[in-house]
Amino acid sequence: MDNITYKLTKGDVNWQEVSDVLRRSGLSDYSAGEQEIIFKNSYAVVFVYDEDKIVGVGRALSDGICQAAVYNVALDEEYQGYGIGRRLITLLLDQLKGQNIIL
């Protein structure tokens, strides 16, 4: 798990890989194009990479001041148990500081 990196921006993302991670986790069957719209319209995002491949995702909706809700947190099964998911959540919550958060 030495090659794990986290990205907090929405540019240059392989949306098919996002769709695949969410589909494998049973959270969503939306297409790559639909996932692009969903994530780009989100307040905060985290993408987990193993080298160049997306293996985990998470996003949050927010008004940016007082309320936020976390959605679509998924991590491929083989990456679970290493603290990667915990780091994903921490990075997502860090972007929502000072807000009431619904998980």
Number of C-alpha atoms within 10 A of each C-alpha: 9 6 8 15 14 17 16 16 13 17 9 6 14 14 19 16 17 25 22 20 23 24 15 14 16 10 14 14 14 15 14 16 11 14 19 20 11 12 22 15 14 17 18 24 26 24 25 25 16 15 12 11 14 25 22 28 28 25 25 24 19 17 11 14 11 12 14 22 17 21 16 17 22 24 22 17 12 8 15 13 9 10 9 18 20 12 14 24 17 13 19 23 21 10 16 24 13 13 16 13 16 11 11
